[in-house]
């Protein structure tokens, strides 16, 4: 008794948690638009663009000039104004001309990489929203389908009950209908709970408020692919942000190598000084400095060798990713073809008149031309075919979403 009471309490709490959240109808395009504006992964990646732009400013830094004051031969009492030698100097260091431009160019590639990363994340987020939306569509249809079947069985139960009262059927048939109705009601509870779960997943993929649940308003439909395999693969490969990222990384490493090679070249410094000598002599001093890379076989050579190795790594990684993308696209397209064929197979069955078979069976049962067990067989065949058709359409739409994102793979 206590266990039953606890189960009822849990169901009531779950029901309250579901109804406490507002339900909002939403189209797929609205869900994608909302997700692209609110998804936290995209918002974080967009901040990386701002960070990269800040690094461009830092990369263009110029050394600050140095202002100096020198007092020599200061008399006792630390009277600096009476020093015999007074110098005021200003100096400025300059890098080898191409170093600064190479640093800025390298940092600019970071900005382009961040932009391409944002676009890559958007494609993944869009695909996730599509799959979550499709799951919600499928769960919604299943709930409505079971509700329709329960309504049908209520009418059917009245028919069986009337036939039992007139002695045309046995009480066992009445019990069978009641058991079937109870089973459908349990399925409805599970289906509604699953619908709530996938609605939550849709909300999470969008990244929106926790107080709103979204109900899909678009229909789950089947539209065969019109383009052939090669044209589709070419189209999505050209859009691939992953391949854009690999090319940008190669370009960046080429610039890093160019920057490392300039470490062999000297930096410069110039200075200007005003020199005052007692009693009243004043002079102008000029200073020119050159930082000679005397130990070039150590740090500069190490920088060049490291940059060369990183460039080779970027080139090897690009070839590897191109192979993975091509394999992913072929596999994803095969899944689309398989799912499409399954939908067409079920459509052929439905076109043969399965939709009307249940009505015919009910009529035959009323006229005592069909017994209850055979009627149940017809009903289950009809229901299984309808459910599998809906599932095949949902799988087809998921396969399309997976195909669209097959060109976007994570890069280490």
N, C-alpha and C positions, 0 to 999 in steps of 0.2 A: 504493500500500500504506500509506504514511504517512497519507494523507488518511483512508483507511478506519479506521485505528487511532485517529485523532483523533476521528472521528465516534463510534466506539464509546465512547471515554473520556467524551465530552460526554454521551452518552446515559446512561452509568452514573452520572456525577455528578448529572445531573438526576434520575435515578431515586432516588439516595440522598437528595437534598434533599427529594424528595416523601415518601419513607417515613420520614424522620427526624422528621417532625412528627406528633404524635398526631392521630388522627381521632376526632371526637366527633359523634354524631348529635344533631340539634337540630331542633325544630319552629319554624315561622315565629313563633309567639307568643313562644317562648323567645328567639329571635334578636332580636326587637323589644325585648323587656324588657331583655335584656342590653345592647343598643345604647343604649337610653335612659339606662341607668345608667353606661355606660362611654365613650360617644362623646365625644371631646375637644371638639368644637364646642359640645356642650350644656354640658359642664363649664365651659368658658370663659364662655359666656353666663350661667350661673348665678352666676359670680363678679361679673358686671356688676350683678346684683341687689344683692349685698352692697355694691358700690361706690356704687350709687345710694342705698341706705339710709344710708350714711355721709354722703353729700352732703345728705341731709335734716337730719341733725344739724348740719352746718355752716351750712345755710341759716337755721337758727333761732338763730344766734349773737346774743348781746347784748354790746354794747361793755363792756369792762372798766372798772370805776370807777378814777379816778385819785386817788392820795393824794400830797399835796404838803407840803413843809416849806420855809418862807421865813424867812430871817434878814436883817434890815436894820439899818443903823447899827452894824456890828460894830466894837468898839474895836480899837486896835492890838494885835498879838499874836494876832489871829484867835481871840479867845475868844468862840465862838458863844454860850455860855451867858450872856454879858454883853451880848448885842445888845439894843438899845433896842426893836426890833420883832421879835416872833416870831409867825409864823402857821403854823397846821396846818390844811390844807384837804382836803376830799374832794369830788370832782365825778363826776357820772354823765351820760353822753349818752343820749338817747332818740331813736329814729327816729319818723317819722310813723307812727301806729298801724297802718295797713294794709300798710306795706312789709314787715315781718317775716312776716306771715301770707301775703302774696303770694309771697314767696321760698320759704317752706316748701311752699306749694301747688305752685309750679313744680317744685321738687325732687321732690315726691311723684309728679308725672306722669312723671318720669324713672324712678322705681321701677316704675310701671305699664307703661311702655314696655319696660323690661328684662324684665319678666315675660312680656309678650306676645311679645317677641322670642324668648325661650326656647321658648314654645309653638310659635311659627312654625318654629324650627329643629327641634323634635321632629317636626313633621309632615313636614318635608323628609327628616330622617334616617330616619323610618319608611318613607317612600316609597322611599328609596335601598336600605334593607335589603330591602324587598319585592322590588324589581327584581333585586337581587343574588341573593336567595334563589331567585327564579324562574329566573334564568340558571343557577344551580347545579342546580336540579331538571331543567331541560332537558338540560344537559350530562351529568348522571348517567343520565338515561333513554337518551340516545344511546349512552353507553358500554355500558350493559346490553344495548341493542338490538343493537349490533355484536357483542358477546360471544355473544349468542344466535344470531346469523346465522353466526358462525364455527363454532359447535357444529353448526349445521344443515348447513353446507357440509362439515364433516368426515364426517358421516353420508352426505351426498350424494356425496362423493368416493369412499367405499367402494362405493356403488351403481354409480357410473360405472366404477370399477376392475373390479368383478366382471363388469359387462357387457362391458368390453373383453377380459377374459380368456376370456369365452365367445364372443367374436367378434361380439357384438351391436352394438358401437359402435367408433368409430375412436379411435386414440391421441390425435388432435387434441382430442377431447372431454375426455380426461383432462387434457391440458395446459390447456385452457380453465378447467376447474374449479380446477386448482392456481393459475393466474394470478388467478382471482377470489378465491380464498382468501387469497393473498398480498396482494391489494389491500385486502381487508377487514382483514387484520392491520395494514397500514400505517394504515388509517383508524382502527383502534383505538388505535394509538400517538398519533396526532394528537388523537383524542377525549379520551384520558386526559390529555394535556398541557393541552388546553383546559379540562377539568374542574378540573385543579389551578389553572389561572389564575383561573377564576371562583370557586373556593373561597377563593383569596387575596383576591379582590375582596370577597367576602362577609365575610371576617374583617376587612378594612380598614373596610368600612362599619359593622361593629359596633364597631370600635375596641378589639378584645380582644387577648390575648397572641399573640405571634408564634410560639409553640410549638404552637399548636392550629389544626387545619383542621376546618371544620365540614362535615358531610354532611347534606343535608336529609332529614328522615324523613317529611315530609308528601308526599302524592301531588299531582301536578299535574293538577287536575281543572277541568272547565268547568262553571260555574254561570251561566246567563243572568241578565242584569240584570232585576230585577222592577219597579223604579220607572220612571216615565216621565221624560223629559228635564227638564221644568220642575221637578218635585218634587226630582229629584237636584240640579239646579243651585241651587235655593233652599236645600236642606239644607246643601250644602257652602259656599255663600256665607254663610249664617248662622254657620258655624263659622270663617270666615276670620279668622285672626289678622292678616293683612295689612290688612284693612279696619279691624280694631280698632286697629292701629298708626296708621293715617291719622287716625282719629277722635281718638285720644289726642294726636296731634301738633297737631291743630287746637285742642283744649282747652288744651294747654300754651301755645301761642302766644297764645291769648286771655288766659291768666293773665300771660304775659310782657308783653303790651300793657298790662294793668291795672297791673302793677308799674312799667312805664315812665311811665305817667301820674302815678303818685304821686311821681315825681322832681320835679314842680313844687311839691310841698308841702314846708314847712320841717321840719328836724329840731330837736330841743330839747336843752338841757343845763341841769342844775341843780347847784349846788354849795353846800357849807356849810363855813365856816371859823371856827376859834377864833383870835382875835387877842389877843396880849398886848403891852401897851405899858408902858414904864418910867414911873414906878417900880412901880406895882402895879395898873394899870388893865387890865381884860380885856374883850373885846368879842366878839360873835357876828356873823359876816358871812354873808350869803346872796347867791348868784349865780344868775341866770337868763339863759340864752343861747338865741338863735334863729338858726339857719343860714338866712339869707334867700337863696332862689334868684334872685339878682339877674340873672344872665345866662341867663335861662330859654330864650332863643331859640337857645342853642348846644347844650350837652350834653343837657338834658332833651328838647328838641324833636327832636334827632337820635335819641335812644333811642325816642321814640314813633313817629317815622317808620320807623325800622328794624323795630320790632316789628309795625307795621301791614303793612309789606311782607312780612315773614316769615309773617304770618297769611294774607295773600292767596296766597302761594306754597303753603302747606299746604293751603288749600282747592282750589286749582287741581290740585295733585298728587293729592288725594283723587279728584277727578272723573276724572283721567287713569287712575289705578289701577283705579277701578271699571270703566271701559271696557275696560282690558286684561284684567281678570279675567273679565268677561263674554265677551270674544272667546276667551280661553284655554279657558274652560269649554265653549263651543260647539265649538271645534276638538277638544278632548280627547274630548268626547262623540261627535263624528263618528268619531274614531279607534276608540272603543269599539264603536260600531255596526258599523263596517267589519270589525273583528277578530272580532266575534261572528258576523257573517254568514259569514265565511270558515270558522270552526269548524263552523258548521251545514252548510255545503256539503260539507265532508269527512265529516261524520257521516252525511250522506245516502248518500255513496258506500260508506262502511264498512257501513252497514245493508243494502246490497244484496248482501252476501255476500262482500265482498272478503277478509275474514279467513280464509275457507275455501278461497280460490282456489288458494293455494300448495299446500295438501295435495292438492287435486284434480289439480293439474298434476304433482306428484311421482308420484302414482298412475298417471297417464297415461303418464309417462315410463317407469316400471317396466314397463308393459304395451306399450311401444313404440307408443303412440298419440300421442306428442308428442316432437319432436326436442329436442336440447339448446338450440339457439338460441332456439326459442320458449319453452322452459322458463325461460331467462334473462330473456326479455322479461317473462314473467309475474312472475318474482321481482323484477325491477327496478321494475315497476309497483306491486307490492305494497309494496316497501320505500319507494319514493318517496312513496306515499300515506300510509303510516304516519308517515314522518318529517315530511311537511308537515302532517299533522294535529297531531302533537305541537308542531311549531313554531307553528302557528296558535293552539293553546291557550296556549302561553307568551306569544305576542304579545298575546293577549286579556288575560291577567293583567297584563302590563306596561302595557297601555293603561288598565286600571282603576287601577293605581297612579299613572299620570300624571294621570288624571282627579282623583284624590283630592288631588293636590298642585297642581292648576292654579290654585287660589285663593290659593296662597302664592307671591308673586313678590317678588324683592328690592326694597327701597326705598333710594334713595340718601340 
